[in-house]
Amino acid sequence: MRGEGSSVRVAQPEGVAPMTDAERFAQQVPPLVPAMLRVAAALVGSADAEDAAQEAITRAWQSWSILRDAESLRPWLLRITVNLCYQWHPTRNFPMGRISSW
């Protein structure tokens, strides 16, 4: 269950009500889904990429309160995606490379 506020802080213009966790998540995560899909496709194949990305989004929402810096959202989501793919295929030989290159 989520607390009253998330630890992710985004500056709000004066006079504008702060966004809820759900609103912030819904605004910030969708633009990053294509990168998550590319990473998942590279690691588990295109047939399982959407399932992996969906599961990664679910896990990200469940752990949203531990994300402290909104600037770290992209690497955080991609790391969740990579870790999930490793869990799904623990014996597969994965390419070793910088995640930012995906």
ZIGIGI-V283950 format. One record per residue. SS is DSSP state (H for helix, E for strand, - for the rest). D_LAST is the distance of its C-alpha to the last C-alpha in Angstrom with 1 decimal. Layout:
ss->SS d_last->D_LAST
ss->SS d_last->D_LAST
This chain:
ss->- d_last->32.6
ss->- d_last->31.4
ss->- d_last->33.5
ss->- d_last->35.0
ss->- d_last->32.1
ss->- d_last->28.5
ss->- d_last->27.7
ss->- d_last->25.0
ss->- d_last->27.0
ss->- d_last->26.3
ss->- d_last->29.1
ss->- d_last->31.3
ss->- d_last->33.7
ss->- d_last->37.3
ss->- d_last->39.1
ss->- d_last->36.0
ss->- d_last->35.9
ss->- d_last->32.9
ss->- d_last->30.4
ss->- d_last->30.5
ss->H d_last->27.6
ss->H d_last->27.2
ss->H d_last->27.2
ss->H d_last->24.7
ss->H d_last->22.3
ss->H d_last->22.9
ss->H d_last->22.2
ss->H d_last->19.1
ss->- d_last->17.0
ss->H d_last->17.0
ss->H d_last->15.0
ss->H d_last->12.1
ss->H d_last->12.5
ss->H d_last->10.5
ss->H d_last->7.2
ss->H d_last->9.0
ss->H d_last->10.0
ss->H d_last->6.8
ss->H d_last->6.2
ss->H d_last->10.0
ss->H d_last->10.4
ss->H d_last->8.6
ss->H d_last->10.8
ss->H d_last->13.9
ss->- d_last->14.1
ss->H d_last->14.4
ss->H d_last->17.9
ss->H d_last->17.1
ss->H d_last->13.9
ss->H d_last->16.1
ss->H d_last->18.3
ss->H d_last->15.7
ss->H d_last->14.3
ss->H d_last->18.0
ss->H d_last->19.0
ss->H d_last->16.4
ss->H d_last->17.8
ss->H d_last->21.2
ss->H d_last->20.6
ss->H d_last->19.3
ss->H d_last->22.4
ss->H d_last->24.6
ss->- d_last->23.3
ss->H d_last->23.1
ss->H d_last->26.1
ss->H d_last->24.5
ss->- d_last->21.9
ss->- d_last->23.8
ss->- d_last->21.7
ss->H d_last->20.2
ss->H d_last->18.1
ss->H d_last->16.3
ss->H d_last->15.6
ss->H d_last->11.8
ss->H d_last->11.2
ss->H d_last->14.1
ss->H d_last->12.9
ss->H d_last->9.6
ss->H d_last->11.8
ss->H d_last->14.3
ss->H d_last->12.1
ss->H d_last->11.2
ss->H d_last->14.9
ss->H d_last->16.1
ss->H d_last->14.5
ss->H d_last->16.0
ss->H d_last->19.3
ss->H d_last->19.3
ss->- d_last->19.0
ss->- d_last->20.4
ss->- d_last->21.6
ss->- d_last->18.6
ss->- d_last->17.1
ss->- d_last->13.4
ss->- d_last->11.3
ss->- d_last->11.4
ss->- d_last->8.8
ss->- d_last->7.6
ss->H d_last->5.6
ss->H d_last->5.4
ss->H d_last->3.8
ss->- d_last->0.0
